[in-house]
């Protein structure tokens, strides 16, 4: 079973491979990260780790048995008992329920380890896979907003207390 791990410096090569191998796949449902992301990956990875140390984000990777990254599951802006969930899963790992199972695991981690009581999320209207994962894991739609990288998105919320 893949393991959910907090992002560390040691994950950098596997995360870069994950992003490169899935770039075209991800671009079908979310805006492409652009060449600069890959050209300056080391700096970007260091910046993410600095955000994590500062407590402004919690980055996780889903690591397979061979050490490959199968997905990224991140909690942004944790404050006042709430954070925003963002995730992406490798093409090779789709259709197996890994995203759904990992989001559910993240609920326990978010509540028990991070003291969170609520998660929010947003997914592009056209990103049916992510929207399905959110719905299956108990998120409920709350409205719409323009996503950071453009395009209309559906917003969601999930309380971490109760069923």
C-alpha positions as CSV (number, residue, x, y, z in Angstrom):
1,X,0.0,0.0,0.0
2,X,1.4,3.4,-0.9
3,X,2.5,5.6,2.0
4,X,1.5,9.2,2.6
5,X,4.6,11.2,3.7
6,X,5.3,14.8,4.6
7,X,7.4,16.4,1.8
8,X,11.1,16.4,2.6
9,X,14.3,17.4,0.7
10,X,14.8,13.7,-0.2
11,X,11.6,13.6,-2.2
12,X,12.9,16.2,-4.7
13,X,14.1,13.8,-7.5
14,X,10.9,11.7,-7.3
15,X,8.6,14.7,-7.3
16,X,10.4,16.2,-10.3
17,X,10.1,12.8,-12.1
18,X,6.4,12.7,-11.2
19,X,5.8,16.2,-12.5
20,X,7.7,15.6,-15.8
21,X,6.2,12.2,-16.5
22,X,2.6,13.5,-15.9
23,X,2.9,17.1,-17.3
24,X,0.9,16.4,-20.4
25,X,-1.7,14.4,-18.4
26,X,-2.1,17.1,-15.9
27,X,-2.4,19.8,-18.6
28,X,-5.6,18.2,-19.8
29,X,-7.5,19.3,-16.6
30,X,-5.4,22.0,-14.9
31,X,-3.2,24.8,-16.3
32,X,0.3,23.7,-17.2
33,X,3.0,24.7,-14.7
34,X,5.2,26.1,-17.5
35,X,8.8,25.5,-18.4
36,X,10.1,27.8,-15.6
37,X,8.7,25.4,-13.0
38,X,11.0,22.6,-14.3
39,X,13.9,24.9,-15.1
40,X,14.0,26.1,-11.5
41,X,12.6,23.1,-9.7
42,X,15.3,22.9,-7.0
43,X,14.5,26.5,-5.9
44,X,10.8,25.8,-6.0
45,X,11.2,22.7,-3.9
46,X,13.3,24.6,-1.4
47,X,10.6,27.3,-1.3
48,X,7.9,24.7,-0.6
49,X,9.9,23.3,2.3
50,X,10.4,26.8,3.7
51,X,6.6,27.4,3.5
52,X,6.1,24.1,5.4
53,X,8.6,25.1,8.1
54,X,6.9,28.5,8.4
55,X,3.5,26.7,8.9
56,X,1.8,28.3,5.9
57,X,1.4,24.9,4.1
58,X,1.7,21.2,4.6
59,X,2.9,19.3,1.6
60,X,2.5,15.5,1.3
61,X,3.5,12.9,-1.3
62,X,2.0,9.5,-1.8
63,X,5.0,7.2,-2.3
64,X,4.7,3.8,-3.9
65,X,6.7,0.7,-3.0
66,X,9.5,1.5,-5.4
67,X,9.9,5.1,-4.0
68,X,8.0,6.7,-6.9
69,X,5.6,9.5,-6.2
70,X,2.1,8.6,-7.1
71,X,0.4,11.7,-6.0
72,X,0.7,15.0,-4.2
73,X,-1.8,16.0,-1.4
74,X,-1.3,19.5,0.0
75,X,-2.9,21.6,2.7
76,X,-2.6,25.3,2.0
77,X,-3.0,28.2,4.5
78,X,-3.8,26.2,7.6
79,X,-5.2,28.6,10.1
80,X,-8.1,28.9,12.5
81,X,-8.8,25.2,12.2
82,X,-9.2,25.2,8.4
83,X,-7.0,24.6,5.3
84,X,-7.5,24.2,1.6
85,X,-6.8,20.8,0.0
86,X,-5.2,20.5,-3.3
87,X,-4.1,17.2,-4.9
88,X,-2.9,15.6,-8.1
89,X,-2.4,11.9,-8.9
90,X,-0.1,10.3,-11.6
91,X,-1.8,9.0,-14.7
92,X,-0.6,5.5,-13.9
93,X,-2.3,5.6,-10.5
94,X,-5.7,6.8,-11.6
95,X,-8.8,4.6,-11.6
96,X,-7.6,2.5,-8.6
97,X,-9.2,4.5,-5.8
98,X,-5.9,5.8,-4.5
99,X,-6.9,9.5,-4.6
100,X,-10.1,8.7,-2.7
101,X,-8.4,6.6,-0.1
102,X,-5.6,9.1,0.4
103,X,-7.9,12.0,0.8
104,X,-9.7,10.0,3.5
105,X,-6.4,9.2,5.2
106,X,-5.6,12.9,5.1
107,X,-8.8,13.7,7.0
108,X,-7.4,11.8,10.0
109,X,-4.0,13.3,9.7
110,X,-5.4,16.8,9.3
111,X,-7.6,16.4,12.4
112,X,-5.3,14.5,14.7
113,X,-1.8,15.8,13.8
114,X,-2.7,19.3,12.6
115,X,-5.7,20.2,14.7
116,X,-7.9,21.0,11.6
117,X,-11.6,20.9,11.8
118,X,-12.5,21.8,8.2
119,X,-11.1,21.4,4.7
120,X,-12.0,23.4,1.7
121,X,-11.2,22.6,-1.9
122,X,-11.8,23.8,-5.4
123,X,-11.7,22.0,-8.7
124,X,-12.0,23.2,-12.3
125,X,-15.4,22.5,-13.8
126,X,-13.7,20.3,-16.4
127,X,-11.8,18.3,-13.8
128,X,-14.4,15.6,-13.3
129,X,-11.9,13.1,-11.6
130,X,-11.1,15.6,-8.8
131,X,-14.7,16.6,-8.4
132,X,-15.6,12.9,-8.1
133,X,-13.0,12.3,-5.4
134,X,-14.2,15.3,-3.5
135,X,-17.8,14.2,-3.6
136,X,-17.0,10.6,-2.7
137,X,-15.1,11.7,0.3
138,X,-17.9,13.8,1.7
139,X,-17.1,17.3,0.5
140,X,-20.2,19.3,-0.4
141,X,-20.4,22.0,-3.1
142,X,-20.5,25.6,-1.7
143,X,-20.3,27.7,-4.9
144,X,-18.1,28.8,-7.7
145,X,-15.0,30.9,-8.0
146,X,-12.4,31.8,-10.6
147,X,-9.4,29.6,-9.9
148,X,-5.9,31.0,-9.3
149,X,-4.7,30.1,-12.8
150,X,-7.9,31.0,-14.5
151,X,-11.0,29.2,-15.4
152,X,-14.2,28.6,-13.5
153,X,-14.1,26.2,-10.5
154,X,-16.4,24.6,-8.1
155,X,-15.7,25.2,-4.4
156,X,-16.2,22.6,-1.7
157,X,-16.1,22.2,2.1
158,X,-15.7,19.2,4.4
159,X,-16.1,19.2,8.2
160,X,-13.6,16.9,9.9
161,X,-15.8,16.3,12.9
162,X,-18.7,14.0,12.8
163,X,-19.5,11.4,10.1
